[in-house]
Amino acid sequence: MLTTFKRQIEELTLVPSDGGRFEIFVDGSQIYSKLETGEFPDEDWVIEQLQAKLPA
């Protein structure tokens, strides 16, 4: 992700958690939750979602 979006991402924050939580938020909106799906997201899917939300 950082290679693909190195010019668009202004800030990236990793927050440690417990209980198998892995969530992705963009501008405060959740776009993915491992707790809801039970699995980690596909990297290509994450990139597609970020491309749709980030300015060109």
C-alpha positions in Angstrom: 0.0 0.0 0.0 2.7 2.5 0.9 4.5 1.9 -2.4 1.3 2.3 -4.4 0.0 5.4 -2.5 3.3 7.0 -1.4 2.2 10.4 -2.8 -1.5 10.3 -1.7 -1.3 9.1 1.9 -0.6 12.0 4.3 -0.8 10.0 7.5 -0.9 6.3 8.4 -1.5 5.3 12.0 -1.2 1.7 13.3 -3.0 1.1 16.6 -2.3 -2.1 18.5 -5.3 -4.0 19.6 -6.4 -7.4 21.0 -9.0 -10.1 20.2 -8.1 -10.6 16.5 -9.1 -7.1 15.5 -7.9 -5.8 12.2 -9.7 -2.8 10.9 -9.0 -0.3 8.1 -10.4 3.3 8.3 -10.1 6.0 5.7 -10.8 9.5 6.9 -12.6 8.2 9.9 -14.8 5.8 7.9 -14.3 2.0 8.4 -13.8 0.2 5.1 -12.9 -3.2 6.6 -13.2 -5.3 9.7 -11.7 -8.7 10.3 -14.1 -9.2 13.2 -17.0 -9.0 10.7 -15.5 -11.2 8.0 -13.3 -13.6 10.0 -10.4 -13.2 7.7 -7.7 -10.7 6.6 -8.5 -8.7 3.5 -7.0 -9.4 0.1 -4.3 -6.8 -0.6 -5.6 -6.0 -4.1 -9.1 -5.4 -2.6 -7.6 -3.0 -0.1 -5.7 -1.1 -2.8 -8.9 -0.9 -4.9 -10.9 0.5 -2.0 -8.2 3.1 -1.2 -8.0 4.2 -4.9 -11.7 4.9 -4.8 -11.4 7.0 -1.6 -8.1 8.9 -2.2 -7.6 11.9 -4.4 -5.7 11.2 -7.6 
